[in-house]
Amino acid sequence: MVSRADRSRLSQWWWTIDKTLLISAIVLMAGGLVLSLAASPAIAERLHVDPLHFFKRHIIFLLPALGLMIGISFLDKQNARRAAIALFLVSLGLMVLTMFFGFEAKGSRRWLSVGAFSLQPSEFLKPGFVVVAAWLFAENARRPDIPGNLFSIILFAIVIALLVAQPDLGQSILITGVWGAMFFIAGMPWIWIAGMAIFAMMGIAGAYIMLPHFSSRIDRFFTGTGDTFQVDTGLEAIVRGGWLGQGPGEGTVKRILPDSHTDFVFAVAGEEFGIIICMLLVVIFAFVVLRGFSHTLHERDGFIRLAVSGLVMLFGFQSIINMAVNLQLMPAKGMTLPFISYGGSSLIAVAIGMGFILALTKTRPDSRRFSSGIYRPNNMQAAE
């Protein structure tokens, strides 16, 4: 047990960290390990590799992910912001390199080969961009002479342009939703909200017209025609599991589910462990999001309020998209379930984002919070 009298860095971290958020993240990581063991052997068998091939690689990715999450959580606000800026710039550069040197898979050029592994820079870009955008919004509110909102819009346009070039419309929609919500929290004028909504609708309409892959997914979702094998099989797996599931390793539908260890791991959880476990996962994801928002309700620091809000929305929206696709509540989209799905880039990037959340929600001796919990602009705070 770490004593409160101990003034070491470890002791200060332990007594200021949000332990419930930390435990929730670790529980999700452990759940991902269990579900990787349940879902990946069938995929490995079809690919004629070691049945534990993906499970072993999941462990290899999990260890640095856990280390990074805890390591980043030790940072103070200033160093967390610097780390996010560095992460964003490096990821942005790697995304540019991906356009020229990346390899193509499933019709998209999103990955770089790094030895025996592949790297998806867009996954690391997301948490970095959210924190950088939060800083720019906060600076604009604190010092109106600094065009932080304009800089954020320019960076947003660059990020979306690179994602569309891959193409990766799912990530584009995710980042647009998170960035737009952050802009709204930062006090975006209503005329800008209307303009952005029109721009977003025009973008979706343009993608539907110009990108056959995107339009076919939309058509399949609304008409039920075409190749709906994977989404139909995923839903069948959940239905087959019932409330209590078929039991660990007893699932049969998962054996014919193409992406059972990645995009449809939630369906495997339903088949083998039951709807009750799926509901428990939903509760944990919801708790992480609500716990993060609870920190922002009384937070006086504009940067922390916006950064934590953006990061938990990123975590929550990605979770919702994955689970909604598994339940056929929205068109199919290749997006991982945070901490659960197999995928090194996704797992490590989500851990980095959670590390930033833990770092920014630590109890600070100099923090000043609203007693009423009602947000007031920074210029009102300054007047006080």
C-alpha positions in Angstrom: 0.0 0.0 0.0 1.3 3.4 -1.0 1.3 5.8 2.0 -0.1 9.3 1.7 3.0 10.6 3.5 5.2 9.3 0.7 6.1 12.2 -1.6 7.5 10.1 -4.4 6.1 10.5 -7.9 4.5 7.1 -7.7 2.7 8.0 -4.5 1.5 11.3 -5.9 0.3 9.4 -9.1 -1.5 6.8 -7.0 -3.4 9.3 -4.8 -4.4 11.6 -7.7 -5.3 9.2 -10.5 -8.9 8.3 -11.1 -8.7 4.6 -10.0 -12.1 3.7 -11.2 -11.3 4.8 -14.8 -7.9 3.0 -14.6 -9.6 -0.2 -13.3 -12.3 0.0 -16.0 -9.6 0.3 -18.8 -7.7 -2.7 -17.4 -10.9 -4.7 -17.1 -11.6 -4.0 -20.8 -8.1 -5.0 -21.7 -8.5 -8.3 -19.9 -11.8 -8.8 -21.6 -10.2 -8.2 -25.0 -7.6 -10.9 -24.2 -10.3 -13.4 -23.3 -12.3 -12.6 -26.4 -9.2 -12.7 -28.6 -8.7 -16.3 -27.4 -12.3 -17.1 -28.2 -12.5 -15.4 -31.6 -9.1 -15.7 -33.3 -8.4 -19.5 -33.5 -11.1 -19.9 -36.2 -9.5 -17.2 -38.3 -6.1 -18.7 -37.8 -7.3 -22.1 -38.9 -8.7 -20.6 -42.1 -5.4 -18.9 -42.7 -3.5 -22.1 -41.9 -1.4 -20.6 -39.2 -0.9 -21.5 -35.5 -4.3 -21.5 -33.8 -3.0 -19.1 -31.1 -1.2 -16.9 -33.7 -3.5 -13.8 -33.2 -3.9 -14.4 -29.5 -0.1 -14.3 -29.1 0.2 -11.2 -31.2 -2.6 -9.6 -29.1 -0.5 -10.2 -26.0 2.5 -8.6 -27.7 0.4 -5.5 -28.5 -1.3 -5.5 -25.1 1.9 -5.1 -23.0 3.2 -1.9 -24.6 -0.4 -0.6 -24.7 -0.7 -1.0 -21.0 2.7 0.5 -20.4 2.0 3.5 -22.5 -1.4 4.1 -20.9 0.1 4.1 -17.4 3.2 6.0 -18.5 1.2 8.8 -20.1 -1.0 9.0 -17.0 2.0 10.2 -15.1 2.2 13.4 -17.2 1.0 16.7 -16.0 -1.2 18.9 -18.1 1.6 20.7 -20.0 3.6 17.6 -20.8 0.4 15.7 -21.8 -0.3 18.6 -24.3 3.3 18.5 -25.6 3.1 14.7 -26.0 -0.2 15.0 -27.9 1.2 17.7 -30.2 4.3 15.5 -31.0 2.0 12.4 -31.5 -0.2 14.4 -33.9 2.6 15.8 -36.0 4.4 12.4 -36.3 1.1 10.7 -37.2 0.3 13.4 -39.8 3.7 12.8 -41.4 3.2 9.1 -41.4 -0.2 9.5 -43.0 1.4 11.5 -45.8 4.0 8.7 -46.2 1.2 6.1 -46.3 -0.2 7.8 -49.5 3.1 6.9 -51.3 4.6 3.9 -49.5 1.6 2.3 -47.8 0.2 -1.0 -48.9 -3.3 -1.5 -50.1 -5.8 -3.9 -48.4 -9.6 -4.1 -48.9 -9.5 -1.2 -51.3 -7.8 1.3 -49.0 -4.2 2.4 -48.5 -4.1 2.9 -44.7 -1.1 0.9 -43.5 2.7 1.0 -43.5 4.8 -2.1 -43.2 7.1 -2.0 -40.1 9.0 -5.3 -40.1 6.6 -8.2 -39.4 3.9 -5.8 -38.3 1.7 -3.2 -40.0 1.1 0.3 -38.7 -2.1 2.4 -39.2 -1.1 6.0 -38.6 -4.7 7.3 -38.6 -5.4 5.4 -35.4 -2.6 7.4 -33.6 -3.7 10.6 -35.3 -7.1 10.6 -33.5 -6.1 11.1 -29.9 -3.4 13.5 -30.8 -5.7 15.6 -33.0 -8.4 15.7 -30.3 -6.0 17.1 -27.7 -4.5 19.6 -30.1 -7.9 20.8 -31.2 -9.0 21.2 -27.6 -5.9 23.3 -26.9 -6.6 25.6 -29.9 -10.3 26.0 -28.9 -9.2 26.8 -25.4 -6.6 29.3 -26.5 -9.1 31.1 -28.7 -11.5 31.5 -25.8 -8.7 32.6 -23.4 -7.1 35.0 -25.9 -9.4 36.1 -28.7 -6.4 37.7 -30.5 -5.1 34.1 -31.2 -7.1 32.6 -34.1 -7.3 29.2 -32.4 -10.6 28.3 -34.0 -9.3 29.1 -37.5 -6.2 27.0 -36.9 -8.3 24.1 -35.7 -10.5 24.3 -38.8 -7.4 24.2 -41.0 -6.0 21.2 -39.2 -9.4 19.5 -39.3 -9.5 20.0 -43.1 -6.0 18.6 -43.5 -6.9 15.5 -41.5 -10.1 14.8 -43.3 -8.5 15.3 -46.7 -5.8 12.7 -45.8 -8.5 10.3 -44.5 -10.6 10.7 -47.6 -7.6 10.1 -49.8 -7.0 6.7 -48.3 -10.1 6.4 -48.4 -11.4 5.9 -44.8 -14.8 7.5 -44.6 -15.7 5.8 -41.3 -12.8 7.5 -39.5 -13.6 10.7 -41.3 -17.2 10.6 -39.9 -15.9 9.7 -36.4 -13.4 12.5 -36.3 -15.9 15.0 -37.8 -18.5 14.1 -35.1 -16.0 14.4 -32.2 -14.5 17.6 -33.5 -17.9 19.2 -34.2 -19.1 18.3 -30.7 -15.9 19.9 -29.2 -16.4 23.0 -31.3 -20.0 23.2 -30.0 -18.8 22.8 -26.4 -16.2 25.5 -27.0 -19.1 27.9 -27.9 -19.4 27.8 -31.7 -21.9 30.3 -33.0 -25.1 28.9 -34.3 -24.5 30.1 -37.8 -21.3 28.0 -37.9 -23.3 25.0 -36.6 -25.7 25.4 -39.5 -22.9 25.8 -42.0 -21.0 22.8 -40.7 -24.2 20.6 -40.8 -24.8 21.6 -44.4 -21.1 20.9 -45.3 -21.3 17.5 -43.6 -24.5 16.5 -45.5 -22.9 17.7 -48.8 -19.8 15.6 -48.0 -21.9 12.4 -47.3 -23.9 13.0 -50.4 -20.7 13.5 -52.5 -19.2 10.3 -51.0 -22.4 8.4 -51.9 -22.3 9.6 -55.4 -18.5 9.2 -56.1 -17.5 6.2 -54.0 -19.2 2.9 -55.0 -17.9 1.1 -51.9 -19.5 3.6 -49.6 -22.8 3.7 -51.6 -23.0 -0.1 -51.7 -22.8 -0.3 -47.9 -25.6 2.3 -47.5 -27.8 0.5 -50.1 -27.2 -2.9 -48.5 -28.2 -1.5 -45.1 -31.4 0.1 -46.2 -32.5 -2.5 -48.8 -31.1 -5.7 -47.4 -29.9 -6.7 -50.9 -26.4 -7.5 -52.0 -23.6 -9.1 -50.0 -24.9 -8.9 -46.4 -23.2 -12.2 -45.3 -21.0 -10.8 -42.6 -23.5 -8.5 -40.9 -26.2 -11.2 -41.1 -23.8 -13.8 -39.6 -22.7 -11.5 -36.8 -26.3 -10.9 -35.8 -27.0 -14.6 -36.0 -24.1 -15.3 -33.6 -25.6 -12.9 -31.1 -29.0 -14.5 -31.4 -27.6 -18.0 -31.2 -25.9 -17.1 -27.9 -29.1 -16.1 -26.1 -28.9 -14.7 -22.7 -26.1 -16.9 -21.3 -24.2 -17.9 -24.4 -23.0 -21.3 -25.8 -20.0 -21.4 -23.5 -16.3 -20.5 -24.0 -15.0 -22.2 -27.1 -18.4 -23.6 -28.0 -19.5 -21.0 -30.6 -20.1 -22.4 -34.1 -21.3 -19.3 -36.1 -18.0 -17.5 -35.3 -16.2 -20.1 -37.4 -17.7 -18.7 -40.6 -17.6 -15.0 -39.6 -14.8 -13.4 -41.6 -13.7 -10.7 -39.2 -14.7 -12.4 -36.0 -11.5 -11.3 -34.1 -11.7 -7.6 -35.2 -14.8 -5.8 -36.3 -17.2 -8.5 -35.1 -15.7 -9.6 -31.8 -18.8 -8.2 -30.1 -20.8 -10.9 -31.9 -18.5 -13.6 -30.7 -18.9 -12.3 -27.2 -22.7 -12.6 -27.6 -22.5 -16.2 -29.0 -20.1 -17.6 -26.5 -20.8 -15.6 -23.3 -24.4 -14.3 -23.9 -26.3 -11.1 -24.1 -25.7 -10.5 -20.4 -21.9 -10.2 -21.0 -22.6 -7.9 -24.0 -24.7 -5.7 -21.8 -21.9 -5.7 -19.2 -19.5 -4.5 -21.8 -21.9 -1.7 -22.8 -22.2 -0.7 -19.1 -18.4 -0.5 -18.8 -18.0 1.5 -22.0 -20.8 3.8 -20.8 -19.3 4.2 -17.4 -15.9 5.3 -18.9 -17.6 7.9 -21.0 -19.9 9.2 -18.2 -17.0 9.2 -15.7 -14.9 11.2 -18.1 -17.8 13.7 -18.5 -18.3 13.9 -14.8 -14.8 15.3 -14.5 -15.5 18.1 -17.0 -18.7 19.3 -15.4 -16.9 21.3 -12.7 -13.6 21.7 -14.4 -12.5 25.4 -14.7 -9.5 24.8 -17.1 -10.9 25.2 -20.6 -8.2 23.0 -22.2 -8.8 20.1 -19.8 -12.6 20.3 -20.1 -12.4 20.2 -23.9 -9.7 17.6 -24.2 -11.3 15.1 -21.8 -14.7 15.7 -23.4 -13.2 15.0 -26.9 -11.3 12.0 -25.8 -14.2 10.3 -24.1 -16.5 11.1 -27.0 -13.9 9.5 -29.3 -13.9 6.4 -27.1 -17.7 6.3 -26.8 -18.5 7.0 -30.5 -16.1 4.3 -31.7 -17.6 1.8 -29.3 -21.1 2.7 -30.4 -20.3 2.4 -34.1 -18.7 -1.0 -33.6 -21.6 -2.4 -31.5 -24.3 -0.8 -33.7 -22.8 -2.5 -36.8 -22.8 -5.9 -35.0 -26.4 -5.4 -34.2 -27.3 -4.2 -37.7 -28.3 -0.8 -36.4 -26.1 1.1 -38.9 -24.3 0.4 -42.1 -21.2 -1.9 -41.9 -18.0 -0.1 -41.1 -14.6 -1.6 -40.3 -14.1 0.0 -36.9 -12.6 -1.8 -33.9 -14.2 -2.1 -30.5 -11.8 -0.2 -28.1 -9.5 -2.5 -26.0 -11.5 -5.5 -27.2 -10.8 -6.1 -30.9 -7.6 -7.5 -32.3 -5.4 -4.9 -33.9 -2.1 -3.5 -32.7 -2.5 0.1 -33.9 -6.0 0.4 -32.6 -5.2 -1.2 -29.2 -2.1 1.0 -28.6 -3.8 4.2 -29.9 -6.8 3.6 -27.6 -4.5 3.1 -24.7 -2.7 6.3 -25.5 -6.0 8.1 -25.6 -7.0 6.6 -22.2 -3.6 7.6 -20.9 -4.3 11.2 -21.8 -7.7 11.0 -20.1 -6.1 9.6 -16.9 -3.4 12.3 -17.0 -5.8 15.2 -17.4 -8.4 14.0 -14.9 -5.9 13.6 -12.0 -6.7 15.6 -8.9 -4.6 18.8 -9.0 -3.8 20.8 -5.8 -4.1 24.0 -7.8 -7.3 23.1 -9.6 -10.3 25.4 -9.1 -13.7 24.0 -10.0 -17.2 25.5 -10.4 -19.4 25.0 -7.3 -22.6 25.0 -9.4 -21.3 22.8 -12.2 -22.6 25.3 -14.8 -20.2 26.2 -17.6 -19.2 29.8 -17.9 -16.9 31.2 -20.6 -13.3 32.0 -19.7 -13.8 35.7 -20.1 -16.4 35.6 -17.3 -13.9 33.6 -15.2 -11.3 36.2 -15.7 -13.7 38.9 -14.6 -14.2 37.1 -11.3 
